[in-house]
Amino acid sequence: MPLEQTWRWFGPTDPVSLSDVKQAGATGVVSALHHLPNGAVWPKDAIVYHQSLIENAGLTWSVVESVPVHDDIKRQSGNWVQYVQNYQETLHNLAACGIDTVCYNFMPILDWTRTDLDFVMPDGATGLRFDATEFAAFELYVLKRPQAAATYTDLEQQKAKHWLNQATDTDLQRLTRNVIAGLPGSEQGYTVPQFLDILATYQHIGDHELRHNLYVFLNQIAPVAQAVGIGLAIHPDDPPYPILGLPRVVSTEADARQLLAACQLPSNGLCFCTGSYGVRADNDLVGMVQRLGSHIHFVHLRATQRAHDGSFQEANHLEGDVDMYGVMKALLAEQKKRIATGRTDFRLPFRPDHGHKMLDDLNAAKATNPGYTAIGRLRGLAELRGLEMGIARSDVL
């Protein structure tokens, strides 16, 4: 049987409607209650209402992405104990509505980060890009983060300064907005002063402390998830390396193994994002699916193109540095194994993650969410669907 084809939908204000999602061929919807503040309990009636919108369109709310983890939990400060209890209650409410997969991340302050939302591709489409030099210029000379210079080489600082000298006020405003003002699906946005203030709250949180806090949190929510039949899927860091002096603890296969070992319940699992893990050349994506596949609850399929300096851009789904054929083949082999061993969680929901802005979506008058345009993801889903069918019917599994 095919993997479950899903599509991210940001709710009633999303420029891509549920009718569009259905026409794209997806059957499952990946969504969240984005209007609720971080840390709040998701009331059952709010879940039911959102679910009814999806089901009335002939679709299924397949995966929650995401139930945000409050920064107090990540720091183990303030009201973190209450926020953990709220998270547990939210899991109970979701399970009561029949939702069995919850994606989350443990990135401090910022969710996914990009410097350019409209990088022009060779074919004229535009996409998302993280430019290491532009990010350094922002951190060193716009944000002016204390101790930032210690994280960059002299050459990196020189390149950042050169970029800054060539940049216009519009360039700087765009860069600042892209990095900290909040991207689709991110938890919130900040002004520069607000961002500096919240960065300061992490000054005593290093790699060891953040891992410890993650594993404490996990051991408090995974038993609840296990009891109510929910699979937790942690999304890897994006970008998958430290930025802004903040640690990143879900970036490599070793990180994933350590997380799985810290809480050995079936509910504790992974969101396997080929784009995030694929930014690092030391991540063997096909091997990760083969070795860790039994722990994958949710899949993001996208391709990235790496540069030697840590920069990367979104590539078309079957291009870039990701061996999408090998990944899809390994996922189908994992699904086949689950069915053979009697596991009930064999649907393995995946979504085409991000997509280029192309065709009519390039019209400046048309509202689109960066990375989440209809046509770019439609192309991605079609390519992935064809790849899956070709593998499944070629008898190579």
C-alpha positions as CSV (number, residue, x, y, z in Angstrom):
1,M,0.0,0.0,0.0
2,P,1.2,3.6,-0.6
3,L,2.5,5.8,2.2
4,E,0.0,8.3,3.4
5,Q,0.2,11.5,1.4
6,T,-0.4,14.6,3.5
7,W,-0.2,18.4,3.1
8,R,0.5,21.1,5.6
9,W,-2.4,23.5,6.1
10,F,-2.2,26.6,8.4
11,G,-5.9,26.9,9.0
12,P,-8.7,29.1,7.6
13,T,-6.4,32.0,6.8
14,D,-4.1,29.8,4.7
15,P,-4.0,31.0,1.1
16,V,-4.1,27.4,0.1
17,S,-7.6,26.0,0.8
18,L,-8.6,22.6,1.8
19,S,-10.3,22.2,-1.6
20,D,-6.8,22.9,-3.1
21,V,-5.3,20.3,-0.9
22,K,-7.9,17.7,-2.0
23,Q,-7.3,18.5,-5.6
24,A,-3.5,18.0,-5.1
25,G,-4.3,14.4,-4.3
26,A,-3.4,14.4,-0.6
27,T,-5.7,12.6,1.8
28,G,-4.2,13.7,5.1
29,V,-3.8,17.2,6.5
30,V,-1.0,18.3,8.8
31,S,-2.1,21.2,10.9
32,A,-2.2,22.9,14.3
33,L,-4.1,25.4,16.4
34,H,-1.8,28.3,15.5
35,H,-4.1,30.9,17.1
36,L,-3.4,29.5,20.6
37,P,-0.4,30.8,22.6
38,N,2.6,28.6,23.3
39,G,2.1,26.6,26.4
40,A,-1.7,26.8,26.5
41,V,-3.9,23.7,26.8
42,W,-5.6,22.9,23.5
43,P,-9.3,22.6,24.5
44,K,-11.2,19.6,23.1
45,D,-13.9,21.8,21.5
46,A,-11.2,23.8,19.6
47,I,-9.6,20.6,18.4
48,V,-13.1,19.2,17.3
49,Y,-13.9,22.4,15.4
50,H,-10.6,22.4,13.5
51,Q,-11.0,18.7,12.8
52,S,-14.5,19.3,11.5
53,L,-13.2,21.9,9.0
54,I,-10.8,19.3,7.6
55,E,-13.2,16.4,7.6
56,N,-16.0,18.4,6.0
57,A,-13.6,18.9,3.1
58,G,-13.3,15.1,2.7
59,L,-9.8,14.9,4.4
60,T,-8.3,13.6,7.6
61,W,-6.4,15.5,10.2
62,S,-3.5,13.1,10.1
63,V,-0.7,14.8,12.0
64,V,-0.5,17.7,14.4
65,E,2.4,20.0,13.5
66,S,3.2,21.3,15.9
67,V,2.2,21.4,19.6
68,P,4.9,24.0,20.5
69,V,7.2,23.5,23.4
70,H,7.3,26.6,25.6
71,D,10.7,28.1,26.1
72,D,10.3,27.8,29.8
73,I,10.4,24.0,29.3
74,K,13.5,24.3,27.2
75,R,15.2,26.4,29.9
76,Q,13.5,24.6,32.9
77,S,12.6,28.0,34.2
78,G,9.5,30.0,35.2
79,N,6.3,28.0,34.8
80,W,7.9,25.1,33.0
81,V,6.2,22.5,35.3
82,Q,2.8,23.9,34.5
83,Y,3.5,24.0,30.8
84,V,4.5,20.3,30.9
85,Q,1.2,19.5,32.6
86,N,-0.6,21.6,29.9
87,Y,1.2,19.6,27.2
88,Q,0.1,16.3,28.8
89,E,-3.5,17.5,28.9
90,T,-3.3,18.6,25.2
91,L,-2.1,15.1,24.3
92,H,-5.1,13.6,26.1
93,N,-7.5,15.9,24.3
94,L,-5.9,15.2,20.9
95,A,-6.1,11.4,21.5
96,A,-9.7,11.7,22.5
97,C,-10.4,13.1,19.0
98,G,-8.6,10.2,17.3
99,I,-5.4,12.1,16.4
100,D,-2.4,9.8,16.9
101,T,0.7,11.7,15.6
102,V,2.2,14.8,17.1
103,C,5.2,16.6,15.7
104,Y,7.3,19.0,17.8
105,N,10.7,20.5,18.0
106,F,13.1,21.6,20.7
107,M,14.9,24.5,19.0
108,P,15.5,27.4,21.4
109,I,13.6,30.6,20.5
110,L,13.5,30.2,16.7
111,D,12.0,27.5,14.6
112,W,13.3,27.1,11.1
113,T,15.5,30.0,9.9
114,R,16.2,31.4,6.5
115,T,17.9,34.6,5.2
116,D,16.2,34.7,1.8
117,L,12.6,33.8,1.0
118,D,12.8,34.5,-2.7
119,F,16.1,33.3,-3.9
120,V,16.0,33.0,-7.7
121,M,16.5,29.5,-9.1
122,P,18.0,28.8,-12.5
123,D,14.6,28.1,-14.0
124,G,13.1,31.4,-12.8
125,A,11.2,30.0,-9.8
126,T,12.1,31.3,-6.4
127,G,12.8,29.4,-3.1
128,L,14.2,29.5,0.4
129,R,17.9,30.0,1.1
130,F,20.1,30.2,4.2
131,D,23.1,32.3,3.3
132,A,25.9,31.9,6.0
133,T,27.5,35.2,5.1
134,E,24.2,37.2,5.3
135,F,23.4,35.5,8.6
136,A,26.8,36.4,10.0
137,A,26.2,40.0,9.0
138,F,22.9,40.0,10.7
139,E,24.3,38.5,13.9
140,L,27.5,40.6,14.0
141,Y,26.3,44.0,12.8
142,V,22.5,44.2,12.9
143,L,21.7,42.2,16.1
144,K,25.1,42.9,17.5
145,R,24.9,39.9,19.8
146,P,27.6,39.9,22.5
147,Q,30.3,37.3,22.0
148,A,29.1,36.8,18.4
149,A,32.6,37.5,17.0
150,A,34.0,34.6,18.9
151,T,31.9,32.2,16.8
152,Y,33.2,33.4,13.4
153,T,36.6,33.3,11.8
154,D,38.4,36.4,10.6
155,L,37.6,35.5,7.0
156,E,33.9,35.0,7.8
157,Q,33.8,38.4,9.6
158,Q,35.4,40.0,6.6
159,K,32.9,38.5,4.2
160,A,30.0,39.6,6.4
161,K,31.4,43.1,6.7
162,H,31.8,43.3,2.9
163,W,28.2,42.2,2.4
164,L,27.0,44.8,5.0
165,N,28.8,47.5,3.1
166,Q,27.1,46.6,-0.1
167,A,23.7,46.2,1.5
168,T,20.8,48.7,1.2
169,D,18.5,49.6,4.0
170,T,15.9,47.5,2.3
171,D,18.3,44.5,2.3
172,L,18.8,44.9,6.0
173,Q,15.1,45.2,6.8
174,R,14.4,42.2,4.7
175,L,17.1,40.1,6.3
176,T,16.0,41.1,9.8
177,R,12.4,40.4,9.0
178,N,13.2,37.0,7.5
179,V,15.4,35.8,10.5
180,I,13.4,36.9,13.5
181,A,10.0,38.2,12.5
182,G,8.5,34.7,12.3
183,L,8.1,32.4,9.3
184,P,5.1,30.1,8.5
185,G,4.7,27.5,11.2
186,S,7.2,29.2,13.5
187,E,6.1,29.9,17.1
188,Q,6.4,33.7,17.2
189,G,8.3,36.7,15.9
190,Y,10.4,39.3,17.6
191,T,11.8,42.8,17.3
192,V,15.6,43.2,17.6
193,P,15.5,44.4,21.3
194,Q,13.0,41.6,22.2
195,F,15.2,39.0,20.5
196,L,18.4,40.2,22.4
197,D,16.4,40.0,25.7
198,I,15.2,36.5,25.1
199,L,18.7,35.4,23.9
200,A,20.0,36.5,27.2
201,T,17.7,34.1,29.0
202,Y,19.7,31.3,27.4
203,Q,23.2,32.5,28.4
204,H,23.6,29.6,30.8
205,I,22.0,26.9,28.6
206,G,24.6,24.9,26.7
207,D,24.5,21.6,24.8
208,H,24.5,19.5,28.0
209,E,21.8,21.6,29.7
210,L,19.5,21.6,26.6
211,R,19.8,17.9,26.1
212,H,19.1,17.3,29.8
213,N,16.0,19.5,29.6
214,L,14.8,17.8,26.4
215,Y,15.1,14.3,28.0
216,V,13.4,15.4,31.2
217,F,10.5,16.8,29.1
218,L,10.4,13.7,27.0
219,N,10.2,11.3,29.9
220,Q,7.2,13.3,31.2
221,I,5.2,13.4,28.0
222,A,6.1,10.1,26.3
223,P,4.4,7.9,28.9
224,V,1.3,9.9,28.5
225,A,1.5,9.6,24.7
226,Q,2.1,5.9,25.0
227,A,-0.9,5.5,27.2
228,V,-3.3,7.3,24.9
229,G,-1.8,5.9,21.6
230,I,0.0,8.9,20.2
231,G,3.4,8.8,18.4
232,L,5.6,11.7,19.1
233,A,7.8,12.9,16.2
234,I,10.6,15.3,17.0
235,H,11.6,17.5,14.1
236,P,15.4,18.0,13.6
237,D,17.1,21.3,14.0
238,D,16.8,23.7,11.0
239,P,19.6,24.6,10.2
240,P,21.2,21.5,11.9
241,Y,24.0,23.3,13.6
242,P,24.4,25.9,16.4
243,I,23.4,29.5,15.6
244,L,23.2,32.7,17.6
245,G,25.2,31.1,20.4
246,L,22.3,28.6,20.9
247,P,22.9,24.8,21.1
248,R,21.3,22.4,18.7
249,V,20.7,18.9,19.9
250,V,18.7,17.1,17.2
251,S,20.9,17.5,14.1
252,T,22.7,14.2,13.5
253,E,22.1,10.5,13.6
254,A,24.0,10.4,16.9
255,D,21.7,13.0,18.3
256,A,18.6,10.9,17.3
257,R,20.1,7.8,18.8
258,Q,20.8,9.5,22.1
259,L,17.3,10.9,22.2
260,L,15.8,7.5,21.5
261,A,18.0,5.9,24.2
262,A,16.9,8.5,26.7
263,C,13.3,7.3,26.6
264,Q,12.8,3.8,25.3
265,L,9.1,3.9,24.7
266,P,7.6,3.2,21.3
267,S,5.8,6.6,21.5
268,N,9.1,8.4,21.5
269,G,10.0,8.8,17.8
270,L,11.3,10.9,15.0
271,C,10.0,13.2,12.3
272,F,12.4,12.3,9.5
273,C,13.0,15.5,7.6
274,T,15.3,14.9,4.7
275,G,15.8,18.6,4.2
276,S,17.1,19.4,7.7
277,Y,19.1,16.2,8.1
278,G,20.3,16.6,4.5
279,V,22.0,19.9,5.1
280,R,24.8,18.0,6.9
281,A,27.0,16.0,4.6
282,D,27.8,13.7,7.5
283,N,24.2,12.5,7.8
284,D,23.6,9.3,5.7
285,L,19.9,9.7,5.0
286,V,19.3,6.3,3.5
287,G,21.2,4.6,6.2
288,M,19.4,6.6,8.9
289,V,16.0,5.3,7.6
290,Q,17.4,1.7,7.4
291,R,18.8,1.9,11.0
292,L,16.2,4.1,12.7
293,G,13.2,3.4,10.5
294,S,11.2,1.6,13.3
295,H,11.2,4.9,15.2
296,I,9.9,7.1,12.4
297,H,6.4,8.4,13.0
298,F,6.3,11.2,10.4
299,V,8.2,12.1,7.3
300,H,9.1,15.5,5.6
301,L,10.4,15.0,2.1
302,R,12.4,17.9,0.6
303,A,15.8,18.3,-0.9
304,T,18.4,20.9,-0.1
305,Q,21.6,21.9,-2.0
306,R,24.6,22.5,0.2
307,A,27.4,24.9,-0.1
308,H,30.9,24.5,1.5
309,D,30.4,27.4,3.9
310,G,27.2,26.2,5.6
311,S,24.8,27.9,3.2
312,F,22.1,25.9,1.6
313,Q,19.0,26.4,-0.5
314,E,15.8,24.4,-1.2
315,A,16.1,22.3,-4.3
316,N,13.4,20.6,-6.4
317,H,12.2,17.5,-4.5
318,L,14.1,15.0,-6.7
319,E,17.3,17.1,-7.0
320,G,19.9,18.6,-4.7
321,D,22.0,16.6,-2.2
322,V,19.2,14.2,-1.1
323,D,19.1,10.7,-2.5
324,M,15.3,10.8,-2.7
325,Y,15.1,7.5,-4.5
326,G,17.1,5.7,-1.8
327,V,15.1,7.4,1.0
328,M,11.8,6.5,-0.6
329,K,12.9,2.9,-1.2
330,A,14.0,2.6,2.4
331,L,10.7,4.0,3.7
332,L,8.7,1.6,1.6
333,A,10.9,-1.3,2.9
334,E,10.2,-0.1,6.5
335,Q,6.4,0.0,5.8
336,K,6.6,-3.5,4.3
337,K,8.4,-4.7,7.5
338,R,5.8,-3.1,9.7
339,I,2.9,-4.8,7.9
340,A,4.7,-8.1,8.0
341,T,5.3,-7.9,11.8
342,G,1.7,-6.8,12.6
343,R,2.4,-3.2,13.5
344,T,-0.6,-1.0,13.1
345,D,1.3,2.3,12.5
346,F,2.2,1.4,8.9
347,R,0.7,4.3,7.1
348,L,3.9,6.4,7.6
349,P,2.5,9.9,6.7
350,F,4.7,12.1,4.6
351,R,4.3,15.5,3.2
352,P,6.1,17.4,0.4
353,D,8.0,19.9,2.6
354,H,8.4,23.4,1.2
355,G,8.3,24.1,-2.5
356,H,9.4,26.7,-5.0
357,K,7.3,29.7,-5.9
358,M,6.5,29.2,-9.6
359,L,4.0,29.9,-12.4
360,D,1.0,31.9,-11.2
361,D,2.3,31.9,-7.6
362,L,5.0,34.3,-8.8
363,N,2.3,36.9,-9.3
364,A,3.1,39.7,-6.8
365,A,-0.6,40.3,-6.2
366,K,-1.2,36.7,-5.1
367,A,-0.9,35.9,-1.4
368,T,1.5,33.0,-0.6
369,N,3.3,31.7,2.5
370,P,7.1,31.4,2.0
371,G,7.9,27.7,1.3
372,Y,4.3,26.7,1.3
373,T,2.9,27.8,-2.1
374,A,0.4,25.5,-3.7
375,I,2.0,25.0,-7.1
376,G,5.5,24.2,-5.8
377,R,4.3,21.7,-3.4
378,L,1.9,20.3,-6.0
379,R,4.9,19.6,-8.2
380,G,6.7,18.1,-5.2
381,L,3.9,15.8,-4.3
382,A,3.4,14.7,-7.9
383,E,7.1,13.9,-8.2
384,L,7.2,12.0,-4.9
385,R,4.0,10.1,-5.7
386,G,5.5,9.0,-9.0
387,L,8.7,8.0,-7.5
388,E,6.9,5.9,-4.8
389,M,4.8,4.2,-7.4
390,G,7.8,3.4,-9.6
391,I,9.7,1.8,-6.8
392,A,6.7,-0.1,-5.5
393,R,6.0,-1.6,-8.9
394,S,9.5,-2.3,-9.9
395,D,9.9,-5.2,-7.5
396,V,13.1,-3.9,-6.0
397,L,12.0,-4.0,-2.3
